[in-house]
Amino acid sequence: MQYPRKIMKTSELVRECGFSRKFLMQIAHMDGQKCAARLPGGRAIYWDTEKLGKQMEKMAAR
């Protein structure tokens, strides 16, 4: 899947790419994931879209 930007916030992924917020939160709280991060003192979760694509491929292969 092609994403509009390399780094995106959760709300942007929901609005622009059609992901559900629940699905993204499940990925963000998985042990060992490397695609989602929160800046110190911040509330928003930022996503590396390349790593998110790889993580979703891993989940589909299970």
C-alpha positions as CSV (number, residue, x, y, z in Angstrom):
1,M,0.0,0.0,0.0
2,Q,1.2,3.5,-0.8
3,Y,1.0,6.1,2.0
4,P,0.8,9.9,1.5
5,R,3.8,10.5,3.8
6,K,6.6,8.6,5.5
7,I,5.6,9.7,9.0
8,M,1.9,10.0,9.9
9,K,-0.2,10.5,13.0
10,T,-2.9,8.0,14.0
11,S,-5.7,10.5,13.1
12,E,-4.2,11.0,9.6
13,L,-4.1,7.2,9.0
14,V,-7.7,6.8,10.0
15,R,-8.9,9.8,7.9
16,E,-6.7,9.4,4.8
17,C,-6.1,5.6,4.6
18,G,-9.2,4.2,6.1
19,F,-7.7,2.2,9.0
20,S,-9.8,1.8,12.1
21,R,-8.5,3.4,15.3
22,K,-8.9,0.1,17.2
23,F,-6.7,-1.8,14.7
24,L,-4.0,0.8,14.9
25,M,-4.1,0.8,18.7
26,Q,-3.7,-3.0,18.7
27,I,-0.6,-2.7,16.6
28,A,0.8,0.2,18.7
29,H,0.5,-1.8,21.9
30,M,2.0,-5.1,20.6
31,D,5.3,-6.2,22.2
32,G,8.3,-5.6,20.0
33,Q,6.7,-3.4,17.4
34,K,8.9,-0.7,15.8
35,C,6.4,1.2,13.7
36,A,4.6,3.4,16.3
37,A,6.1,5.9,18.7
38,R,5.0,8.6,21.0
39,L,7.1,11.7,21.5
40,P,8.1,12.5,25.1
41,G,5.3,14.4,26.8
42,G,3.0,14.0,23.8
43,R,-0.3,12.3,23.3
44,A,-0.2,11.6,19.6
45,I,1.2,8.4,18.2
46,Y,3.4,8.8,15.2
47,W,3.7,6.0,12.6
48,D,6.6,5.1,10.3
49,T,4.5,4.0,7.3
50,E,7.2,1.8,5.8
51,K,7.5,-0.2,9.0
52,L,3.7,-0.3,9.4
53,G,3.4,-2.0,6.0
54,K,6.0,-4.6,7.0
55,Q,4.3,-5.2,10.4
56,M,0.9,-5.7,8.6
57,E,2.6,-8.2,6.3
58,K,3.9,-10.2,9.3
59,M,0.4,-10.2,10.9
60,A,-1.1,-11.5,7.7
61,A,1.4,-14.3,7.4
62,R,0.5,-15.7,10.8
